[in-house]
Amino acid sequence: MIIMCPHCAGLNRVPDEKLSKQATCGKCKGELFPGKPIEMNGQQFQRALNKSDQPLVVDFWAPWCGPCQGFAPTFAQAAANFEPRARFIKINTENEQQIAAQFGIRSIPTLAVFQSGKELTRMSGAMDYGNFSRWLEQNLPN
């Protein structure tokens, strides 16, 4: 599986049997699965979308959005519990308006799951951890 490093954006080929929270980047030696959401700009997100084999769970949010702020700890908890099964990414729609427009983000928070460059599903609105983890279980590829 090709995994993009959250620190240096280097691409790492990681055999399925070696996918673990202890995996490190061959380039920068940073941990590949830090167990927390990764804030990305548009260029980084496009690279992850097009080059990584790992499913991406994306939180499209904005700093002025109350529900987005309230959902942030839930998203972080899911990142800690679901990595390395998926990469958890936050896209600030205020800073990345082109990405928000490209993906037709009309309300925030919007949560989407991508794999191999394709959007698999999306959901608008904040959820509690129980509902979010059930949504992830139903929508993340095995």
Salt bridges, closest charged atoms under 4 A:
ASP59 OD2 - LYS90 NZ 2.75
GLU83 OE2 - ARG87 NH1 3.23
GLU119 OE2 - ARG122 NE 2.74
GLU137 OE1 - ARG85 NH1 3.02
